[in-house]
Amino acid sequence: MGMVKASITISDDLYSEAKRESANFSALVSDALKEYFRMRKVKRALGSFGAWEERTEGSQKIVDDIRNGRGRTHARRHR
């Protein structure tokens, strides 16, 4: 994994608190961003629960149709 040098602007108070928490500011920011993105994925997943309830077909038929590529005309899937 490559590294990128980036510049950010934050308040003095936030920076001071971050430095008290960790001597490695870059690692702290990286960890915070990883956690932020992880939480966004969790929120998206939680938001999708029940999304299939509105469908009239059973979930097994929907999954079978997706697996068989029915209705698709791209990627050489003419069926």
Steps between C-alpha positions, in 0.01 A plus 500: 500500500643838401504805719387853415613815672199726558440828672193557719367799689357441848451714809783545751288335770433192290867470405610536864255231608621271221864548601414420864334179379781385272853608416442384142247745355499332156418160650221655709345666194533178298333299777223759531433490125494119497247502783291768325483296179425180693209671676364633169498144362319378812239776468447413132460133584255575781302721264462216253329264746144439390559639151383171344174497695329719240570254217224273381728209405666279756862572583614160369356576153661844497840354590462224241414758232803708592728196495366390161534848354141509377412828335860601450630578155849615591822308554396233248209387714236468232244253636 
